[in-house]
Structure formats: structure tokens, C-alpha cells
Amino acid sequence: MEIRIDGGAGHLLLAFLNTDCDGCEEFWRGFRDPDALGLPSGVSSIVITKGPGSLSSAEVALSANDIERVPVVMSDQAWIDYRVLGYPFFVLVDMVLNQVVGETVGLGWDDVIAMTGTAR
């Protein structure tokens, strides 16, 4: 699956998560009901895990169970492209400018929502 981030409107929140990460579980749960999170309008989301050579696709499917409106993709290249070294990690991309406008280690949804609000 390819996700284009250039030429779109608004912001895209890239959520770099893992399946066996205690700190990631809160974020996996949150993406099951993205409307309840309180993200600013105009911010869409995508979850990115490591690729199939690094992580079991069955484990990703289990973690992504009941996530319906947020794409979940497996990509080692995205982790390299955005220089993500750990998880949970979030990157906010301005899709009009095609540039990163915010980054944060996910210490909780409050941190992520604050980052999306200040980067606008």
C-alpha cells in the first residue's frame, strides 16, 4: 500500500508503533475511535509499523483489530525516511507544503494532541 503525502490538504499524523510495546497500546486503542481523540480538524492519521521482514503481519493484524478508519501499513522504509529510531513516535506532515511540521515521542495522547495543535 502506498500513501501519498504530497499535494493533499491539511496535515497527516504518522504514528510509528510496534505490536509488543506497552507504551504503544494506548495509541492502538485510540485509533479504534479517532473521533474521540480530540485531534484538530484537518488532521488525518496513519499507523506505520516496521515491515514484514521485521515484524509479523499476524501480530500487526491483531493489534490493528477494530481499527477501521485509520490505515495501518507496514514499512521499514518509512522508518528510515523519517529517521525514527524508537516507538511510539509521531510525525506531523503538512501535506500542502510536503514537510514535517512537528515530531514527538508519544508519552500519551495529550502530548500528541498538543504537538498537532502547536504545529498548525
C-alpha positions as CSV (number, residue, x, y, z in Angstrom):
1,M,0.0,0.0,0.0
2,E,1.3,3.4,-0.9
3,I,0.2,6.5,0.9
4,R,0.9,9.8,-0.8
5,I,1.5,12.8,1.4
6,D,2.2,15.4,-1.1
7,G,-0.4,17.5,-2.8
8,G,-3.1,16.8,-0.2
9,A,-4.8,19.2,2.1
10,G,-4.3,19.5,5.8
11,H,-2.0,17.6,8.0
12,L,-1.1,13.9,8.2
13,L,-0.2,12.4,11.6
14,L,2.2,9.5,11.1
15,A,2.1,7.2,14.1
16,F,5.1,4.8,14.3
17,L,4.0,2.0,16.6
18,N,5.1,-1.5,17.5
19,T,3.0,-4.5,18.4
20,D,4.9,-5.6,21.6
21,C,5.3,-2.1,23.1
22,D,3.4,-1.3,26.4
23,G,3.6,2.4,25.6
24,C,2.0,1.8,22.2
25,E,-1.1,0.0,23.4
26,E,-2.8,3.4,24.4
27,F,-2.3,4.6,20.8
28,W,-3.6,1.4,19.2
29,R,-6.7,1.7,21.4
30,G,-7.1,5.4,20.5
31,F,-7.1,4.7,16.7
32,R,-10.1,2.5,17.1
33,D,-12.2,5.6,17.7
34,P,-10.2,8.6,16.2
35,D,-13.1,11.0,16.6
36,A,-12.8,10.7,20.4
37,L,-9.1,11.6,20.5
38,G,-9.6,15.4,20.1
39,L,-7.2,15.8,17.2
40,P,-7.6,19.2,15.5
41,S,-9.8,19.2,12.4
42,G,-7.9,18.7,9.2
43,V,-5.5,16.2,10.8
44,S,-5.8,12.7,9.4
45,S,-3.8,9.8,10.7
46,I,-1.9,6.7,9.6
47,V,-0.2,4.0,11.7
48,I,3.1,2.7,10.4
49,T,4.8,-0.4,11.8
50,K,8.0,-2.0,10.8
51,G,7.9,-4.1,7.6
52,P,7.1,-7.8,7.2
53,G,10.8,-8.7,7.4
54,S,11.0,-7.1,10.9
55,L,7.6,-7.8,12.3
56,S,4.9,-10.4,12.0
57,S,2.0,-9.3,9.8
58,A,-0.3,-11.5,12.0
59,E,0.8,-9.5,15.1
60,V,0.1,-6.3,13.3
61,A,-3.3,-7.5,12.2
62,L,-4.1,-8.5,15.9
63,S,-3.0,-5.0,17.2
64,A,-5.0,-3.3,14.4
65,N,-8.1,-5.3,15.1
66,D,-11.2,-3.0,15.0
67,I,-9.2,0.0,13.6
68,E,-11.4,0.9,10.6
69,R,-10.8,4.5,9.6
70,V,-7.1,4.8,10.1
71,P,-4.8,3.0,7.6
72,V,-2.3,0.6,9.1
73,V,0.8,0.0,6.9
74,M,4.0,-2.0,7.4
75,S,7.1,-0.2,6.1
76,D,10.7,-0.3,7.1
77,Q,11.4,2.4,4.5
78,A,9.1,4.9,6.2
79,W,11.0,4.4,9.5
80,I,14.2,5.1,7.6
81,D,12.8,8.1,5.6
82,Y,11.6,9.8,8.8
83,R,14.6,8.8,10.9
84,V,12.5,7.1,13.5
85,L,14.7,5.2,16.0
86,G,12.1,4.2,18.6
87,Y,8.4,3.9,19.3
88,P,5.9,5.2,19.9
89,F,6.9,8.2,17.8
90,F,4.7,10.7,15.9
91,V,5.5,12.9,12.9
92,L,3.1,15.6,11.7
93,V,3.4,16.4,8.0
94,D,1.9,19.5,6.3
95,M,0.6,17.9,3.1
96,V,0.4,21.2,1.2
97,L,4.0,22.1,1.9
98,N,5.1,18.5,1.9
99,Q,7.2,19.0,5.0
100,V,7.5,17.8,8.6
101,V,6.0,20.5,10.9
102,G,6.1,18.5,14.2
103,E,7.6,15.5,16.0
104,T,7.2,14.0,19.4
105,V,7.8,10.8,21.4
106,G,4.4,9.5,22.3
107,L,4.2,9.8,26.1
108,G,0.4,9.9,25.8
109,W,-2.3,11.3,23.7
110,D,-2.1,14.7,25.4
111,D,1.5,15.1,24.1
112,V,0.5,14.1,20.6
113,I,-2.6,16.4,20.5
114,A,-0.5,19.3,21.9
115,M,2.1,18.8,19.2
116,T,-0.6,18.8,16.5
117,G,-2.1,22.0,17.8
118,T,1.1,23.9,18.1
119,A,2.4,22.9,14.7
120,R,-0.5,24.4,12.8
